[in-house]
Amino acid sequence: MAANTLQQMFEHGQSPWIDNITRGMLQTGELQRLVDQGIVGLTSNPTIFQKAISGGAEYDEALRSMGRAGKTVEEIYDGLVLEDLGNAVRILRPVYDRTKGGDGFASLEVLPELAHESAKSISEGLRYFGYLNAPNLMIKIPGTAEGVPAIRKLTSEGVNVNVTLLFSLESYQAIATAYIEGLEDLAQAGKPLHNVSSVASFFVSRVDTAVDALLDQKAKDDPARAAEYQALRGKAAIANAKLAYADVYEQLFNGPRWEALAAKGARRQRPLWASTSTKNPAYRDVLYVEELIGPDTVDTMPPGTITDFLDHGRVRDSLQDDVEGARDMLRRLKAAGIDMAEVTRKLQDDGVASFSKSFTDLMTTISGKCQEVLAHAG
């Protein structure tokens, strides 16, 4: 039987993960079916949990039980999330074992309100990692300035870290360096490095959404240059990701400093492409998957994008194609008045705010549903 596109992606060195988790997909065997098709990891975030818990009755029994036990909303959230992630790492553990620790991870994010609090992010990350006690759990830490010391500290404690909400090459440079420093701390302490893994989650399609809006406005303001602006639409995100790989990943994870760690068993922090669903219907629905396939990377996709990619995706080594063209694209965007540093800074701030709002909404949802199922039971 010919390999499907997920399996072909894996053969090209890229790991396909799913960006979703619900209790239903864990209990019905849906996640296992996806694993059988080629999915080798899972990511979650507050928005995903908010949709999962508010979207149906699959959490009602647990809500009823914990509500009757007098649990607070925060304790209920903790219980639900830890149970789901515990089941996810259990289902994915055979993948972790088969790939000798290369894949099979499930990611759990610390509370988004801690994005700018290093010490609390560290303590929560250690608590989650210790509670589930699974080698294939990753703790998600936003790649903010305050996240940098948390990434280093958690890595130095042997915790797998998924650095999320990355948009700029500068932020990526800082967090990748923090990961390397954490491994050096771990080595200095005489502890093994081979069982520590990390990914750096670059959000892709959101970059085009933001840049395209700026280009559209420029075209309205300056009709004489409208064609020039329109020709740049849909190009910033892929160029930005390609340069993250070429100019940060390949530079930091090669050379004497890295080789000294690799000799002790250290694993590279792989770039992970997130936000790979296509937001603009004018663009190909698997654009951000097809154009960023390359070695030592991960692509986490929502369910719909996985379905589309299995149906009509095309697999080729695209990530390292025309890197100079990517450089030229960012130069053209700069010449057009697009400040990528400003764009990516705002995207990270907006991302933190969006996840915080999702978490607030989730707490409201849990409280409301808990009251609802208790009233119904009574």
The 8 nearest C-alpha neighbors of each residue, nearest first, counted from 0:
[[1, 2, 3, 6, 36, 7, 4, 35],
 [2, 0, 3, 7, 6, 4, 5, 36],
 [1, 3, 6, 7, 0, 4, 5, 36],
 [2, 4, 6, 5, 7, 1, 309, 36],
 [3, 5, 7, 6, 309, 8, 2, 312],
 [6, 4, 8, 37, 7, 3, 15, 9],
 [5, 7, 9, 37, 3, 8, 4, 2],
 [8, 6, 4, 10, 9, 5, 2, 3],
 [7, 9, 5, 11, 6, 10, 13, 4],
 [10, 8, 13, 6, 12, 14, 11, 7],
 [9, 11, 7, 8, 12, 6, 13, 14],
 [12, 10, 8, 9, 13, 294, 7, 293],
 [13, 11, 294, 9, 10, 295, 293, 14],
 [12, 14, 296, 9, 297, 8, 294, 11],
 [13, 15, 297, 9, 298, 16, 296, 39],
 [16, 14, 298, 38, 297, 299, 39, 5],
 [17, 15, 299, 40, 41, 38, 39, 298],
 [18, 16, 41, 300, 299, 19, 301, 42],
 [19, 17, 42, 301, 300, 299, 41, 43],
 [18, 20, 43, 17, 301, 42, 47, 41],
 [19, 21, 43, 47, 22, 24, 18, 48],
 [22, 20, 23, 51, 24, 25, 19, 48],
 [21, 23, 25, 24, 26, 83, 57, 20],
 [22, 24, 26, 21, 25, 27, 57, 29],
 [25, 23, 29, 21, 30, 27, 22, 26],
 [24, 26, 22, 23, 30, 27, 28, 29],
 [25, 27, 23, 24, 28, 22, 29, 30],
 [28, 26, 29, 24, 23, 25, 30, 22],
 [27, 29, 31, 30, 26, 25, 24, 32],
 [28, 30, 24, 32, 31, 27, 33, 25],
 [31, 29, 33, 32, 24, 28, 25, 34],
 [30, 32, 34, 28, 33, 29, 35, 90],
 [33, 31, 35, 29, 34, 30, 28, 36],
 [32, 34, 36, 30, 35, 31, 38, 29],
 [33, 35, 38, 31, 37, 36, 32, 39],
 [34, 36, 32, 33, 37, 31, 38, 30],
 [37, 35, 33, 34, 38, 32, 5, 6],
 [36, 38, 34, 6, 5, 35, 39, 33],
 [37, 39, 34, 16, 15, 33, 40, 36],
 [40, 38, 103, 16, 15, 102, 34, 37],
 [41, 39, 16, 103, 104, 105, 38, 17],
 [40, 42, 105, 17, 16, 18, 104, 106],
 [41, 43, 18, 106, 105, 19, 17, 299],
 [44, 42, 19, 106, 18, 107, 47, 20],
 [43, 45, 47, 46, 108, 48, 107, 42],
 [44, 46, 48, 358, 47, 357, 354, 49],
 [47, 45, 49, 357, 48, 44, 354, 50],
 [48, 46, 50, 44, 49, 45, 43, 51],
 [49, 47, 51, 45, 50, 46, 52, 44],
 [48, 50, 361, 46, 47, 52, 51, 45],
 [51, 49, 47, 53, 48, 54, 52, 46],
 [50, 52, 48, 54, 21, 49, 53, 47],
 [51, 53, 49, 54, 50, 48, 58, 55],
 [54, 52, 50, 51, 55, 49, 364, 361],
 [55, 53, 51, 50, 52, 56, 49, 57],
 [54, 56, 57, 53, 52, 51, 58, 59],
 [55, 57, 59, 58, 54, 52, 60, 53],
 [56, 58, 59, 55, 23, 22, 60, 52],
 [59, 57, 56, 61, 60, 62, 52, 22],
 [60, 58, 62, 56, 61, 57, 63, 372],
 [59, 61, 63, 62, 58, 64, 57, 56],
 [60, 62, 64, 63, 59, 58, 65, 79],
 [63, 61, 59, 65, 369, 60, 64, 66],
 [62, 64, 66, 60, 61, 65, 373, 372],
 [65, 63, 61, 67, 66, 62, 60, 68],
 [64, 66, 68, 62, 67, 70, 63, 61],
 [67, 65, 63, 69, 68, 64, 70, 62],
 [66, 68, 64, 69, 65, 63, 373, 70],
 [67, 69, 65, 66, 70, 64, 63, 71],
 [70, 68, 66, 67, 65, 71, 64, 72],
 [71, 69, 65, 68, 66, 74, 75, 72],
 [70, 72, 74, 73, 75, 69, 66, 65],
 [71, 73, 75, 74, 366, 76, 362, 365],
 [74, 72, 76, 71, 75, 77, 362, 70],
 [75, 73, 77, 71, 76, 72, 70, 78],
 [74, 76, 78, 72, 77, 73, 70, 79],
 [77, 75, 73, 79, 74, 78, 80, 72],
 [76, 78, 74, 80, 75, 79, 81, 73],
 [77, 79, 75, 81, 76, 80, 82, 74],
 [80, 78, 76, 82, 77, 81, 75, 83],
 [79, 81, 83, 77, 82, 78, 76, 84],
 [80, 82, 84, 78, 83, 79, 85, 77],
 [83, 81, 85, 79, 80, 84, 78, 86],
 [84, 82, 80, 86, 85, 81, 87, 79],
 [83, 85, 87, 81, 86, 82, 80, 88],
 [86, 84, 82, 83, 88, 87, 81, 131],
 [85, 87, 89, 83, 84, 88, 90, 82],
 [86, 88, 84, 90, 89, 85, 91, 83],
 [89, 87, 91, 85, 90, 86, 92, 105],
 [88, 90, 86, 92, 87, 91, 85, 93],
 [91, 89, 87, 88, 92, 86, 31, 93],
 [90, 92, 103, 88, 94, 89, 93, 87],
 [91, 93, 95, 89, 94, 90, 88, 103],
 [94, 92, 96, 95, 91, 97, 90, 103],
 [95, 93, 103, 97, 92, 91, 96, 98],
 [96, 94, 103, 100, 92, 102, 98, 93],
 [95, 97, 99, 93, 94, 98, 100, 92],
 [96, 98, 94, 99, 95, 93, 100, 102],
 [97, 99, 101, 95, 100, 96, 102, 94],
 [100, 98, 96, 97, 101, 95, 102, 94],
 [99, 101, 95, 98, 102, 96, 194, 103],
 [100, 102, 98, 99, 95, 103, 196, 96],
 [103, 101, 95, 104, 100, 39, 98, 94],
 [102, 104, 95, 94, 40, 91, 39, 92],
 [103, 105, 135, 40, 136, 102, 41, 137],
 [104, 106, 41, 136, 42, 88, 40, 137],
 [107, 105, 137, 42, 138, 136, 43, 139],
 [106, 108, 138, 139, 43, 137, 109, 105],
 [109, 107, 139, 138, 44, 110, 140, 106],
 [108, 110, 139, 111, 123, 124, 140, 120],
 [109, 111, 112, 113, 108, 114, 358, 355],
 [112, 110, 355, 113, 114, 354, 109, 351],
 [111, 113, 110, 114, 355, 115, 116, 351],
 [114, 112, 116, 111, 115, 110, 120, 119],
 [115, 113, 111, 112, 116, 141, 146, 143],
 [114, 116, 145, 113, 117, 146, 143, 112],
 [117, 115, 113, 114, 119, 118, 145, 120],
 [116, 118, 120, 145, 149, 119, 146, 121],
 [117, 119, 121, 120, 116, 122, 149, 148],
 [118, 120, 122, 121, 117, 116, 123, 113],
 [121, 119, 117, 123, 118, 122, 113, 124],
 [120, 122, 124, 118, 119, 149, 123, 125],
 [121, 123, 119, 125, 124, 120, 126, 118],
 [124, 122, 126, 120, 125, 121, 119, 127],
 [125, 123, 121, 127, 126, 122, 120, 138],
 [124, 126, 128, 122, 123, 127, 129, 121],
 [127, 125, 123, 129, 124, 128, 130, 122],
 [128, 126, 130, 124, 129, 125, 123, 131],
 [129, 127, 125, 126, 130, 131, 132, 124],
 [128, 130, 132, 126, 127, 131, 125, 133],
 [131, 129, 127, 132, 128, 126, 125, 81],
 [130, 132, 133, 128, 129, 85, 127, 81],
 [133, 131, 129, 130, 128, 134, 136, 127],
 [132, 134, 135, 131, 136, 88, 128, 129],
 [133, 135, 136, 132, 194, 159, 100, 104],
 [136, 134, 104, 133, 88, 103, 137, 105],
 [137, 135, 105, 104, 133, 134, 106, 88],
 [138, 136, 106, 159, 160, 161, 105, 107],
 [137, 139, 160, 107, 106, 108, 161, 124],
 [138, 140, 108, 161, 162, 107, 160, 106],
 [139, 141, 162, 163, 161, 146, 142, 108],
 [142, 140, 163, 164, 143, 162, 146, 114],
 [141, 143, 146, 162, 163, 165, 164, 140],
 [142, 144, 146, 145, 141, 147, 114, 115],
 [145, 143, 146, 147, 142, 115, 170, 148],
 [146, 144, 115, 117, 143, 147, 116, 148],
 [145, 147, 143, 149, 142, 144, 148, 141],
 [146, 148, 150, 149, 145, 174, 144, 177],
 [149, 147, 151, 150, 146, 152, 145, 117],
 [148, 150, 146, 152, 117, 121, 147, 151],
 [151, 149, 147, 153, 148, 152, 154, 146],
 [150, 152, 181, 177, 148, 154, 178, 149],
 [151, 153, 155, 149, 154, 150, 148, 181],
 [152, 154, 156, 158, 150, 155, 151, 149],
 [153, 155, 181, 157, 158, 151, 156, 152],
 [154, 156, 181, 185, 152, 153, 157, 184],
 [157, 155, 153, 154, 158, 152, 185, 181],
 [156, 158, 154, 155, 195, 153, 159, 185],
 [159, 157, 154, 153, 156, 160, 195, 128],
 [160, 158, 137, 196, 197, 195, 138, 154],
 [161, 159, 138, 197, 137, 139, 162, 158],
 [160, 162, 139, 198, 197, 138, 137, 199],
 [163, 161, 199, 140, 141, 139, 142, 200],
 [162, 164, 141, 200, 165, 142, 140, 161],
 [165, 163, 141, 142, 347, 202, 200, 201],
 [164, 166, 201, 163, 142, 200, 202, 167],
 [165, 167, 343, 201, 202, 164, 347, 168],
 [168, 166, 169, 170, 343, 165, 171, 340],
 [167, 169, 171, 170, 243, 172, 166, 247],
 [170, 168, 172, 167, 171, 173, 340, 166],
 [171, 169, 173, 167, 172, 168, 174, 165],
 [170, 172, 168, 174, 169, 173, 175, 167],
 [171, 173, 169, 175, 170, 174, 168, 247],
 [174, 172, 170, 176, 171, 175, 177, 169],
 [173, 175, 177, 171, 176, 147, 172, 178],
 [176, 174, 178, 172, 177, 173, 171, 179],
 [175, 177, 179, 173, 174, 178, 172, 180],
 [178, 176, 151, 174, 180, 175, 179, 181],
 [179, 177, 181, 175, 176, 151, 180, 174],
 [178, 180, 176, 182, 181, 177, 183, 175],
 [181, 179, 183, 177, 182, 178, 176, 184],
 [182, 180, 151, 155, 154, 184, 178, 183],
 [183, 181, 185, 179, 184, 180, 155, 186],
 [182, 184, 180, 186, 185, 181, 187, 179],
 [185, 183, 181, 187, 182, 186, 155, 180],
 [184, 186, 155, 182, 188, 183, 187, 190],
 [187, 185, 183, 189, 188, 184, 190, 182],
 [188, 186, 184, 189, 185, 183, 190, 182],
 [187, 189, 185, 186, 190, 184, 183, 155],
 [188, 190, 186, 187, 185, 191, 184, 192],
 [189, 191, 188, 186, 185, 192, 187, 157],
 [192, 190, 193, 189, 186, 194, 185, 264],
 [193, 191, 265, 264, 194, 195, 190, 263],
 [192, 194, 264, 265, 195, 191, 266, 263],
 [193, 195, 192, 196, 100, 191, 134, 157],
 [196, 194, 159, 193, 192, 157, 158, 197],
 [197, 195, 159, 266, 194, 268, 160, 198],
 [198, 196, 268, 160, 159, 161, 269, 199],
 [197, 199, 269, 161, 268, 270, 271, 200],
 [198, 200, 270, 162, 271, 161, 269, 201],
 [201, 199, 271, 163, 162, 272, 165, 273],
 [200, 202, 165, 272, 166, 273, 271, 203],
 [203, 201, 273, 274, 166, 165, 272, 164],
 [202, 204, 236, 274, 205, 206, 275, 273],
 [203, 205, 206, 207, 274, 275, 236, 208],
 [204, 206, 208, 207, 203, 209, 202, 274],
 [207, 205, 236, 204, 209, 208, 203, 210],
 [208, 206, 210, 236, 204, 209, 233, 205],
 [207, 209, 205, 211, 206, 210, 212, 204],
 [210, 208, 206, 212, 207, 211, 205, 213],
 [209, 211, 207, 213, 212, 208, 206, 214],
 [212, 210, 214, 232, 208, 213, 209, 207],
 [211, 213, 215, 209, 210, 214, 216, 208],
 [214, 212, 210, 216, 211, 215, 217, 209],
 [213, 215, 211, 217, 216, 212, 228, 218],
 [216, 214, 218, 212, 217, 213, 211, 219],
 [215, 217, 219, 213, 214, 218, 220, 212],
 [216, 218, 220, 214, 219, 215, 221, 213],
 [217, 219, 225, 215, 221, 216, 222, 220],
 [220, 218, 216, 217, 221, 222, 215, 225],
 [219, 221, 217, 218, 216, 222, 225, 215],
 [220, 222, 218, 223, 219, 224, 217, 225],
 [223, 221, 225, 224, 218, 219, 220, 226],
 [222, 224, 221, 225, 226, 218, 227, 220],
 [225, 223, 227, 222, 226, 221, 228, 218],
 [224, 226, 218, 222, 228, 227, 223, 229],
 [227, 225, 229, 228, 224, 230, 218, 223],
 [228, 226, 224, 230, 225, 229, 231, 218],
 [229, 227, 225, 230, 226, 231, 214, 218],
 [228, 230, 226, 231, 232, 227, 225, 214],
 [231, 229, 227, 228, 232, 226, 233, 225],
 [232, 230, 229, 228, 234, 233, 227, 332],
 [233, 231, 211, 229, 234, 230, 214, 228],
 [232, 234, 207, 235, 231, 211, 236, 282],
 [233, 235, 232, 236, 231, 237, 238, 207],
 [236, 234, 238, 237, 207, 239, 233, 206],
 [237, 235, 206, 239, 207, 203, 238, 234],
 [236, 238, 240, 239, 235, 234, 241, 203],
 [239, 237, 325, 241, 235, 236, 240, 242],
 [238, 240, 236, 242, 237, 241, 235, 243],
 [241, 239, 243, 237, 242, 238, 236, 244],
 [242, 240, 238, 244, 243, 239, 318, 237],
 [241, 243, 245, 244, 246, 239, 240, 238],
 [244, 242, 240, 247, 241, 246, 168, 245],
 [243, 245, 248, 242, 241, 247, 246, 249],
 [246, 244, 242, 249, 243, 247, 241, 248],
 [245, 247, 242, 243, 244, 250, 249, 248],
 [248, 246, 250, 243, 249, 244, 251, 245],
 [247, 249, 244, 251, 250, 252, 245, 246],
 [250, 248, 245, 252, 247, 251, 253, 244],
 [249, 251, 247, 248, 252, 253, 246, 245],
 [252, 250, 248, 253, 249, 247, 257, 254],
 [253, 251, 249, 257, 250, 248, 267, 254],
 [252, 254, 257, 251, 250, 249, 258, 255],
 [253, 255, 257, 256, 258, 252, 251, 250],
 [256, 254, 258, 257, 259, 253, 260, 252],
 [257, 255, 259, 258, 254, 260, 253, 252],
 [256, 258, 260, 259, 255, 252, 253, 254],
 [257, 259, 261, 255, 260, 256, 254, 262],
 [258, 260, 262, 257, 256, 261, 255, 263],
 [261, 259, 263, 257, 262, 258, 265, 264],
 [262, 260, 265, 258, 264, 263, 259, 257],
 [261, 263, 260, 259, 264, 258, 265, 257],
 [264, 262, 260, 261, 265, 192, 259, 193],
 [263, 265, 193, 261, 262, 192, 266, 260],
 [266, 264, 261, 192, 193, 260, 263, 267],
 [267, 265, 196, 268, 193, 264, 261, 195],
 [266, 268, 269, 252, 265, 197, 196, 295],
 [267, 269, 197, 198, 266, 270, 199, 196],
 [268, 270, 198, 296, 295, 267, 199, 271],
 [271, 269, 199, 296, 198, 200, 297, 272],
 [272, 270, 297, 200, 199, 298, 296, 198],
 [273, 271, 298, 201, 200, 202, 297, 299],
 [272, 274, 202, 275, 299, 201, 200, 203],
 [273, 275, 202, 203, 204, 276, 205, 272],
 [276, 274, 287, 273, 204, 203, 300, 288],
 [275, 277, 274, 304, 278, 204, 300, 301],
 [276, 278, 284, 279, 275, 204, 285, 286],
 [277, 279, 276, 280, 204, 208, 205, 282],
 [278, 280, 281, 282, 277, 208, 284, 283],
 [281, 279, 282, 278, 277, 284, 283, 276],
 [280, 282, 279, 283, 284, 278, 277, 233],
 [283, 281, 280, 279, 284, 277, 286, 233],
 [282, 284, 286, 285, 281, 277, 280, 279],
 [283, 285, 277, 286, 282, 276, 280, 307],
 [286, 284, 288, 283, 287, 289, 308, 312],
 [287, 285, 283, 289, 288, 284, 290, 277],
 [288, 286, 275, 290, 285, 289, 291, 276],
 [289, 287, 285, 286, 290, 291, 275, 292],
 [288, 290, 286, 291, 287, 285, 292, 313],
 [289, 291, 317, 287, 288, 292, 286, 318],
 [292, 290, 318, 317, 289, 288, 293, 287],
 [293, 291, 318, 317, 316, 290, 289, 13],
 [292, 294, 318, 316, 13, 12, 296, 291],
 [295, 293, 12, 13, 296, 11, 292, 316],
 [294, 296, 12, 269, 13, 293, 297, 270],
 [297, 295, 13, 270, 269, 294, 271, 293],
 [296, 298, 271, 14, 13, 15, 272, 270],
 [299, 297, 272, 15, 271, 16, 14, 300],
 [298, 300, 16, 17, 18, 273, 15, 272],
 [301, 299, 17, 18, 304, 305, 275, 298],
 [300, 302, 18, 304, 303, 17, 19, 305],
 [303, 301, 305, 304, 306, 300, 17, 19],
 [304, 302, 306, 305, 301, 307, 300, 276],
 [303, 305, 307, 306, 302, 301, 276, 300],
 [304, 306, 308, 302, 303, 307, 300, 309],
 [307, 305, 303, 309, 304, 308, 310, 302],
 [308, 306, 304, 310, 305, 309, 311, 303],
 [309, 307, 312, 305, 310, 311, 306, 304],
 [308, 310, 306, 307, 4, 311, 312, 305],
 [311, 309, 307, 308, 306, 312, 4, 305],
 [310, 312, 308, 309, 307, 313, 285, 4],
 [313, 311, 308, 309, 310, 314, 285, 4],
 [312, 314, 289, 311, 315, 4, 308, 285],
 [315, 313, 289, 8, 312, 4, 7, 316],
 [314, 316, 317, 313, 292, 289, 11, 8],
 [317, 315, 293, 292, 318, 11, 319, 314],
 [316, 318, 320, 292, 290, 319, 315, 291],
 [319, 317, 291, 293, 292, 320, 241, 316],
 [318, 320, 317, 322, 321, 293, 241, 316],
 [319, 321, 317, 318, 322, 316, 241, 324],
 [322, 320, 324, 323, 319, 325, 318, 317],
 [323, 321, 325, 324, 320, 319, 326, 241],
 [324, 322, 326, 325, 321, 327, 328, 320],
 [323, 325, 327, 321, 322, 326, 328, 238],
 [324, 326, 238, 322, 328, 323, 327, 329],
 [327, 325, 323, 329, 324, 328, 330, 322],
 [326, 328, 330, 324, 325, 329, 331, 323],
 [327, 329, 325, 331, 330, 326, 324, 332],
 [328, 330, 332, 326, 331, 327, 333, 325],
 [331, 329, 327, 333, 328, 332, 334, 326],
 [332, 330, 334, 328, 333, 329, 327, 335],
 [331, 333, 335, 329, 337, 334, 330, 328],
 [334, 332, 337, 330, 336, 335, 331, 338],
 [333, 335, 331, 336, 332, 330, 337, 329],
 [336, 334, 332, 333, 337, 331, 228, 214],
 [335, 337, 333, 334, 338, 332, 331, 217],
 [336, 338, 333, 332, 335, 339, 334, 210],
 [337, 339, 341, 340, 333, 336, 342, 332],
 [340, 338, 342, 341, 343, 337, 333, 167],
 [341, 339, 343, 338, 342, 344, 167, 345],
 [340, 342, 344, 339, 338, 343, 345, 337],
 [343, 341, 339, 345, 340, 344, 346, 338],
 [342, 344, 346, 166, 340, 345, 167, 341],
 [345, 343, 341, 347, 346, 342, 340, 348],
 [344, 346, 348, 342, 343, 347, 349, 341],
 [347, 345, 343, 349, 344, 348, 350, 342],
 [346, 348, 350, 344, 349, 345, 164, 343],
 [349, 347, 345, 351, 350, 346, 352, 344],
 [350, 348, 352, 346, 347, 351, 353, 345],
 [351, 349, 347, 353, 352, 348, 346, 354],
 [350, 352, 348, 354, 353, 349, 355, 347],
 [351, 353, 349, 355, 350, 354, 356, 348],
 [354, 352, 350, 356, 355, 351, 349, 357],
 [353, 355, 357, 351, 356, 352, 45, 111],
 [356, 354, 352, 358, 111, 353, 357, 112],
 [355, 357, 359, 353, 358, 354, 360, 352],
 [358, 356, 354, 360, 46, 355, 359, 45],
 [357, 359, 361, 355, 356, 360, 45, 354],
 [360, 358, 356, 362, 361, 357, 355, 363],
 [361, 359, 357, 363, 358, 362, 356, 364],
 [360, 362, 49, 358, 364, 359, 363, 357],
 [361, 363, 365, 359, 364, 360, 366, 358],
 [364, 362, 360, 366, 361, 365, 367, 359],
 [365, 363, 361, 367, 362, 366, 368, 360],
 [366, 364, 362, 368, 367, 363, 369, 361],
 [365, 367, 363, 369, 364, 368, 72, 362],
 [368, 366, 364, 370, 369, 365, 363, 371],
 [367, 369, 371, 365, 370, 366, 364, 372],
 [368, 370, 366, 371, 62, 372, 367, 365],
 [371, 369, 373, 367, 368, 372, 374, 366],
 [370, 372, 368, 374, 369, 373, 375, 367],
 [373, 371, 375, 369, 374, 370, 63, 376],
 [374, 372, 376, 370, 375, 371, 63, 369],
 [375, 373, 377, 371, 376, 372, 370, 369],
 [376, 374, 372, 377, 373, 371, 370, 63],
 [377, 375, 373, 374, 372, 63, 371, 370],
 [376, 374, 375, 373, 372, 371, 370, 63]]
